[in-house]
């Protein structure tokens, strides 16, 4: 015996129907978000590709999602240089369609319009002007620091020795492990790569010259300066910037203390003292790493490595590397302290200036190293 079928629910939503009659797309039923979820939208749009009118007189219910679907069909047709009009809407339905149409997101062009040459030149000009202004500020800041250093030479009692020693520990002693490890690994890599290339010509012994000149003349002090720039420039900017945000620097001036003498000079002096020492540490560790890898890879004993190093490497390479150290230290200190003084009264500015200080310090160090290389090549050193 079959069960009786349940009576139809009179409150159930009418089925959504899309049908094409001539050039008209007739929509009937309920067009709401639940119906759209089960609708093949692509198939419906393909079905309506050639129609000119959407007849919604048979729609008994429509919500915002349904109105967006119909408006979107008219927008897509306009992109294909076709026009679709909507007919048969009640007053409330027409108002809903108009509201959805007015709140559609603006269309993004397929390809951004190229800027006129004048706008590009203006942007380049502003960039150059901003860079020039920053360079002039750094030069002025350098003059301020040099004046403070000169005052210390005349009046040594004004030097804050405890602060200098503290920053020597922060800048130099605490950086020895990372600098030593970096230089050791650089020496290992140079020895390994050099042995691979020189073995092809039977000139393995010249790997000692390659390591010595590369480490002593360029890589030792340059990579040390880059590491110190990443550590110290960011630390200087963060510390001085935080003090500026808390108005501690203004309080110093109120108390008659010179921020250059209290904040800048101890940090820059610490860099001037410690960067050459870190450079020597990097040179020793780089040669040690190269000697160990040469012994393992090429069979060059430590005694032979030392003999070749002394006979084939001129002291001028060490001088060239060490001459760069004070200049790199001054660059890192000036950039870091200047960026700290540019911090505004918000945390976003502190983070931005800290990042800028690291990037600017590393860039300036590399540019200075390139200028040194050209200079020493010109004088034959």
Backbone torsions as a table, in degrees:
resi	resn	phi	psi	omega
1	UNK	NA	123.1	-176.5
2	UNK	-76.4	144.8	178.6
3	UNK	-74.3	146.5	177.9
4	UNK	-68.1	139.7	179.1
5	UNK	-74.5	138.5	179.0
6	UNK	-68.6	147.2	179.3
7	UNK	-68.8	149.6	179.7
8	UNK	-64.6	138.0	179.3
9	UNK	-79.2	116.5	-178.1
10	UNK	-68.3	-19.0	-179.2
11	UNK	-90.4	-1.5	-179.2
12	UNK	-65.8	144.7	-178.8
13	UNK	-67.2	143.5	178.3
14	UNK	-66.6	144.8	-179.2
15	UNK	-67.7	138.7	179.1
16	UNK	-80.3	127.8	-177.2
17	UNK	-130.6	129.6	171.5
18	UNK	-114.3	123.2	178.4
19	UNK	-136.9	146.6	-178.4
20	UNK	-107.3	123.2	176.1
21	UNK	-123.5	110.6	-174.1
22	UNK	56.6	-117.8	-179.2
23	UNK	-105.9	23.7	-177.6
24	UNK	-118.3	136.5	173.2
25	UNK	-100.9	111.6	-176.7
26	UNK	-95.1	124.6	-179.4
27	UNK	-114.4	131.0	179.5
28	UNK	-140.9	159.3	-180.0
29	UNK	99.2	-148.6	-179.9
30	UNK	-109.3	121.2	179.3
31	UNK	-110.3	90.1	-179.4
32	UNK	-131.8	-177.0	-171.3
33	UNK	-66.3	-33.9	178.8
34	UNK	-67.8	-39.6	178.3
35	UNK	-66.9	-36.5	179.3
36	UNK	-67.0	-30.1	-179.7
37	UNK	-63.5	-32.7	-179.4
38	UNK	-95.7	3.0	-174.5
39	UNK	-92.3	137.4	172.4
40	UNK	-79.1	91.8	-172.7
41	UNK	-66.3	-38.4	-179.7
42	UNK	-63.8	-43.1	179.5
43	UNK	-65.5	-37.3	178.1
44	UNK	-66.0	-41.9	179.2
45	UNK	-65.8	-38.4	177.0
46	UNK	-64.4	-37.0	179.4
47	UNK	-65.3	-33.1	-176.5
48	UNK	-94.2	13.8	-173.4
49	UNK	-62.8	-33.8	-176.1
50	UNK	-103.9	6.3	-176.0
51	UNK	-82.1	157.3	178.3
52	UNK	-115.3	-13.9	-177.2
53	UNK	-136.4	138.1	170.1
54	UNK	-107.7	115.6	-178.2
55	UNK	-98.6	110.0	-178.9
56	UNK	-110.2	26.3	179.3
57	UNK	-65.7	-27.7	-179.3
58	UNK	-85.3	-1.4	179.2
59	UNK	-74.7	124.6	178.0
60	UNK	-97.2	-15.2	179.3
61	UNK	-155.3	139.7	177.6
62	UNK	-150.3	138.5	176.0
63	UNK	-115.4	-170.8	-175.6
64	UNK	-63.7	-39.1	179.3
65	UNK	-63.1	-43.3	178.1
66	UNK	-64.7	-41.1	178.6
67	UNK	-62.6	-40.7	177.7
68	UNK	-62.0	-37.9	-179.7
69	UNK	-62.7	-43.1	179.5
70	UNK	-69.2	-43.2	179.1
71	UNK	-63.9	-37.4	179.9
72	UNK	-64.5	-34.9	177.0
73	UNK	-63.4	-40.2	178.5
74	UNK	-67.9	-36.2	179.1
75	UNK	-67.0	-42.7	179.2
76	UNK	-64.0	-37.2	177.8
77	UNK	-65.8	-38.3	178.9
78	UNK	-63.2	-33.4	176.7
79	UNK	-64.8	-30.1	178.5
80	UNK	-92.7	18.9	179.1
81	UNK	61.1	35.2	173.8
82	UNK	-120.8	160.2	-179.3
83	UNK	-125.4	127.9	176.5
84	UNK	-120.9	127.3	176.9
85	UNK	-105.6	151.4	-179.8
86	UNK	-109.0	125.7	-178.1
87	UNK	-124.3	163.2	173.6
88	UNK	81.0	10.2	-179.0
89	UNK	-82.0	142.1	173.9
90	UNK	-74.3	174.3	-179.1
91	UNK	-60.2	-43.9	-179.8
92	UNK	-67.2	-39.1	179.5
93	UNK	-66.9	-41.0	178.8
94	UNK	-63.5	-39.3	178.6
95	UNK	-65.0	-39.9	178.4
96	UNK	-64.9	-43.5	178.1
97	UNK	-61.7	-42.4	-179.3
98	UNK	-65.4	-39.0	178.4
99	UNK	-64.2	-43.7	178.8
100	UNK	-64.3	-41.3	-178.4
101	UNK	-63.6	-39.9	-178.5
102	UNK	-71.3	-21.8	-177.1
103	UNK	-104.9	12.8	174.4
104	UNK	-65.9	146.4	177.3
105	UNK	-66.1	141.8	178.5
106	UNK	-61.9	142.0	-178.3
107	UNK	-71.9	135.7	176.8
108	UNK	-88.7	127.5	179.2
109	UNK	-63.6	149.5	-178.9
110	UNK	-62.3	-37.8	177.6
111	UNK	-133.9	127.9	-179.2
112	UNK	-62.3	138.6	-179.8
113	UNK	-67.4	131.7	-179.2
114	UNK	-65.4	139.6	179.6
115	UNK	-70.4	143.0	175.0
116	UNK	-61.1	157.2	-178.7
117	UNK	-60.2	-36.2	-179.3
118	UNK	-63.1	-39.9	178.7
119	UNK	-66.7	-38.8	178.4
120	UNK	-64.8	-43.7	178.8
121	UNK	-62.5	-37.3	178.8
122	UNK	-65.3	-41.8	179.0
123	UNK	-63.7	-43.5	178.0
124	UNK	-62.7	-40.8	-179.9
125	UNK	-63.1	-42.4	178.2
126	UNK	-64.1	-38.6	178.4
127	UNK	-63.7	-45.3	179.4
128	UNK	-64.3	-42.2	179.4
129	UNK	-63.3	-41.8	177.6
130	UNK	-63.8	-41.0	177.6
131	UNK	-65.7	-39.3	177.7
132	UNK	-64.6	-41.3	178.5
133	UNK	-62.8	-42.2	177.7
134	UNK	-63.0	-41.2	178.7
135	UNK	-63.1	-40.7	178.6
136	UNK	-66.4	-37.3	177.1
137	UNK	-64.6	-39.8	178.4
138	UNK	-65.7	-39.7	177.8
139	UNK	-64.5	-43.2	177.2
140	UNK	-62.2	-41.0	178.3
141	UNK	-64.3	-39.4	176.5
142	UNK	-60.5	-42.9	177.3
143	UNK	-61.5	-38.9	178.2
144	UNK	-63.3	-43.3	-179.9
145	UNK	-67.7	-41.9	179.6
146	UNK	-63.6	-35.9	175.8
147	UNK	-62.4	-42.7	178.5
148	UNK	-65.4	-39.0	177.1
149	UNK	-64.5	-39.6	176.7
150	UNK	-62.9	-38.4	178.1
151	UNK	-64.7	-32.7	178.2
152	UNK	-70.4	-36.4	177.2
153	UNK	-62.1	-41.2	-179.7
154	UNK	-73.5	-39.3	-178.4
155	UNK	-125.4	83.1	-176.3
156	UNK	-58.9	-24.6	-179.3
157	UNK	-63.4	-19.7	-178.1
158	UNK	-77.8	-10.3	178.6
159	UNK	-73.0	128.2	177.8
160	UNK	-88.7	88.2	-172.2
161	UNK	-64.4	-39.1	-179.5
162	UNK	-62.7	-41.3	178.6
163	UNK	-64.4	-39.8	178.7
164	UNK	-62.8	-44.6	179.3
165	UNK	-63.0	-40.6	178.6
166	UNK	-60.4	-45.8	-178.6
167	UNK	-72.5	-27.4	173.8
168	UNK	-62.7	-38.8	176.6
169	UNK	-67.1	-44.5	-178.5
170	UNK	-66.5	-43.7	-175.1
171	UNK	-79.6	-41.6	-171.1
172	UNK	-101.2	-62.2	-173.7
173	UNK	-61.5	-43.4	-178.8
174	UNK	-71.0	-15.9	-179.9
175	UNK	-93.8	-6.9	-176.6
176	UNK	-60.1	-46.1	-178.4
177	UNK	-58.4	-48.2	-177.0
178	UNK	-68.8	-36.6	178.2
179	UNK	-67.0	-44.2	-179.7
180	UNK	-63.2	-44.3	179.9
181	UNK	-63.9	-45.1	179.7
182	UNK	-60.1	-46.4	-177.7
183	UNK	-66.6	-39.8	178.6
184	UNK	-59.9	-45.9	-179.7
185	UNK	-67.2	-35.6	177.1
186	UNK	-63.5	-42.4	176.7
187	UNK	-61.4	-41.1	177.8
188	UNK	-61.4	-45.8	-179.0
189	UNK	-64.5	-43.4	178.9
190	UNK	-61.0	-44.2	-179.8
191	UNK	-64.4	-43.1	-178.1
192	UNK	-66.6	-50.2	-179.4
193	UNK	-65.7	-38.9	178.2
194	UNK	-64.9	-39.5	179.5
195	UNK	-64.4	-38.3	179.2
196	UNK	-61.4	-41.6	-177.4
197	UNK	-78.8	-42.6	-175.4
198	UNK	-75.3	-23.0	178.3
199	UNK	-63.2	-27.6	179.5
200	UNK	-63.8	-26.1	-177.1
201	UNK	-109.7	6.4	-178.6
202	UNK	67.3	27.5	-176.9
203	UNK	-117.7	44.6	-176.3
204	UNK	-61.0	-32.0	-175.3
205	UNK	-65.1	-23.1	-179.4
206	UNK	-75.0	-3.7	175.6
207	UNK	-64.0	-26.5	177.0
208	UNK	-64.5	-43.8	177.6
209	UNK	-63.2	-40.5	179.4
210	UNK	-60.4	-48.0	-178.8
211	UNK	-64.6	-46.7	-175.0
212	UNK	-62.2	-49.2	-176.6
213	UNK	-67.8	-42.8	-178.0
214	UNK	-63.9	-45.4	-176.3
215	UNK	-74.1	-49.4	-174.3
216	UNK	-70.0	-36.1	-172.6
217	UNK	-89.6	-38.9	-171.0
218	UNK	-125.6	-65.0	-164.5
219	UNK	-68.8	-35.2	-177.0
220	UNK	-58.9	-57.4	-176.6
221	UNK	-75.3	-33.5	-178.3
222	UNK	-66.7	-49.4	-179.6
223	UNK	-68.5	-32.1	174.5
224	UNK	-63.0	-44.9	179.3
225	UNK	-63.4	-36.9	178.9
226	UNK	-65.7	-42.6	177.9
227	UNK	-64.5	-44.0	179.3
228	UNK	-64.5	-37.5	177.2
229	UNK	-61.7	-42.7	178.6
230	UNK	-65.6	-37.0	-179.4
231	UNK	-80.4	-53.8	-167.4
232	UNK	-83.0	-41.5	-179.6
233	UNK	-60.3	-42.8	178.5
234	UNK	-66.5	-39.6	180.0
235	UNK	-65.9	-42.5	178.8
236	UNK	-61.0	-46.8	-178.5
237	UNK	-63.4	-43.7	-178.4
238	UNK	-65.2	-42.9	-177.7
239	UNK	-67.5	-52.2	-178.2
240	UNK	-66.5	-38.4	178.1
241	UNK	-63.4	-39.8	177.9
242	UNK	-65.0	-40.1	177.5
243	UNK	-64.9	-36.4	178.7
244	UNK	-68.9	-38.4	178.1
245	UNK	-63.9	-36.7	-179.3
246	UNK	-88.0	8.1	177.2
247	UNK	63.0	24.4	177.9
248	UNK	-71.2	-32.9	179.5
249	UNK	-68.2	-38.8	174.8
250	UNK	-62.5	-37.3	178.1
251	UNK	-65.4	-37.4	176.6
252	UNK	-59.8	-46.8	-179.9
253	UNK	-62.5	-37.5	178.3
254	UNK	-62.6	-35.5	179.3
255	UNK	-82.5	0.9	179.0
256	UNK	84.0	17.2	178.7
257	UNK	-96.4	137.4	179.4
258	UNK	-86.6	117.2	179.2
259	UNK	-57.8	-33.8	178.9
260	UNK	-62.4	-41.8	-178.8
261	UNK	-73.0	-35.6	-174.7
262	UNK	-85.3	-39.8	-171.3
263	UNK	-104.4	-45.9	-170.0
264	UNK	-82.1	-49.4	-173.4
265	UNK	-60.2	-47.5	179.1
266	UNK	-59.1	-39.4	-179.2
267	UNK	-68.6	-44.4	-178.5
268	UNK	-69.7	-39.0	175.8
269	UNK	-61.9	-39.9	177.8
270	UNK	-61.8	-40.7	176.9
271	UNK	-65.5	-43.7	180.0
272	UNK	-61.0	-34.0	-179.9
273	UNK	-80.2	-39.2	-168.7
274	UNK	-92.6	-28.7	-177.2
275	UNK	-64.0	-42.7	174.7
276	UNK	-59.7	-37.9	178.8
277	UNK	-65.5	-43.5	176.7
278	UNK	-62.9	-35.5	176.4
279	UNK	-63.6	-39.6	176.5
280	UNK	-65.5	-41.1	176.5
281	UNK	-60.1	-43.0	179.5
282	UNK	-64.5	-39.5	178.8
283	UNK	-62.7	-46.5	-178.8
284	UNK	-63.2	-45.4	-178.2
285	UNK	-69.3	-34.6	176.6
286	UNK	-64.6	-43.4	177.2
287	UNK	-65.9	-37.3	178.5
288	UNK	-64.6	-45.3	177.5
289	UNK	-62.5	-41.5	177.7
290	UNK	-64.8	-38.5	180.0
291	UNK	-65.6	-42.5	-179.5
292	UNK	-64.8	-45.3	179.5
293	UNK	-67.1	-36.2	176.8
294	UNK	-64.0	-37.5	178.0
295	UNK	-66.4	-42.3	-178.3
296	UNK	-72.8	-45.7	-171.8
297	UNK	-84.6	-39.0	-173.2
298	UNK	-113.5	-8.9	-178.2
299	UNK	75.6	18.7	177.0
300	UNK	-81.3	113.5	-176.4
301	UNK	-68.6	158.1	177.2
302	UNK	-58.0	-36.2	178.8
303	UNK	-64.7	-44.7	178.0
304	UNK	-65.2	-38.9	178.4
305	UNK	-61.5	-44.7	-179.5
306	UNK	-65.0	-41.9	179.9
307	UNK	-63.7	-46.4	179.4
308	UNK	-64.7	-36.9	179.4
309	UNK	-63.8	-43.6	-178.6
310	UNK	-70.3	-40.6	-175.6
311	UNK	-78.2	-35.5	-171.7
312	UNK	-100.1	-6.6	-176.8
313	UNK	-114.7	123.4	-179.8
314	UNK	-83.4	151.1	179.7
315	UNK	-65.4	-18.2	-179.4
316	UNK	-62.4	-29.5	178.8
317	UNK	-65.5	-38.6	177.1
318	UNK	-66.9	-40.5	-179.8
319	UNK	-63.4	-43.9	-179.9
320	UNK	-58.9	-43.6	-179.5
321	UNK	-67.2	-42.0	-176.4
322	UNK	-74.0	-27.2	177.8
323	UNK	-63.1	-31.4	-178.0
324	UNK	-72.1	-26.6	-171.0
325	UNK	-58.4	-50.0	-179.8
326	UNK	-62.4	-36.3	179.6
327	UNK	-66.3	-44.6	177.5
328	UNK	-61.5	-40.5	179.7
329	UNK	-63.0	-43.2	179.6
330	UNK	-63.8	-40.6	179.3
331	UNK	-62.4	-48.2	-177.7
332	UNK	-62.7	-44.6	-179.4
333	UNK	-65.1	-43.6	-179.3
334	UNK	-64.0	-46.3	-178.2
335	UNK	-64.7	-44.3	-178.2
336	UNK	-65.0	-46.0	-178.8
337	UNK	-69.0	-39.4	178.9
338	UNK	-63.0	-43.0	179.0
339	UNK	-62.7	-35.9	177.6
340	UNK	-63.3	-36.4	179.3
341	UNK	-74.1	-14.4	178.4
342	UNK	-89.2	-3.5	-179.0
343	UNK	-67.7	137.9	178.0
344	UNK	-95.7	-169.6	-172.5
345	UNK	-90.2	43.3	176.3
346	UNK	-150.2	155.4	-175.9
347	UNK	-67.5	-32.1	179.4
348	UNK	-61.0	-42.3	178.8
349	UNK	-64.1	-38.4	178.8
350	UNK	-62.1	-46.6	178.2
351	UNK	-63.9	-42.0	-179.2
352	UNK	-64.3	-45.2	-178.5
353	UNK	-69.6	-32.3	176.1
354	UNK	-63.9	-45.0	176.9
355	UNK	-63.7	-44.0	179.6
356	UNK	-61.4	-37.1	-179.1
357	UNK	-64.2	-43.5	179.8
358	UNK	-63.7	-47.5	-179.4
359	UNK	-62.4	-46.5	-178.3
360	UNK	-65.1	-40.2	-179.1
361	UNK	-65.8	-44.9	179.2
362	UNK	-65.0	-42.8	178.9
363	UNK	-62.0	-44.8	-179.4
364	UNK	-65.0	-37.5	178.3
365	UNK	-64.0	-42.7	-179.9
366	UNK	-67.2	-40.6	177.3
367	UNK	-63.1	-43.4	178.7
368	UNK	-62.8	-39.0	178.1
369	UNK	-63.7	-39.7	177.4
370	UNK	-64.1	-41.0	178.1
371	UNK	-64.9	-39.4	175.7
372	UNK	-60.8	-42.7	-179.1
373	UNK	-61.1	-44.0	178.8
374	UNK	-64.9	-42.5	-178.6
375	UNK	-62.5	-48.5	-179.0
376	UNK	-67.9	-31.4	175.3
377	UNK	-67.2	-36.0	-179.9
378	UNK	-69.6	-34.8	-179.8
379	UNK	-91.5	3.8	175.6
380	UNK	71.8	34.2	-178.2
381	UNK	-112.3	NA	NA
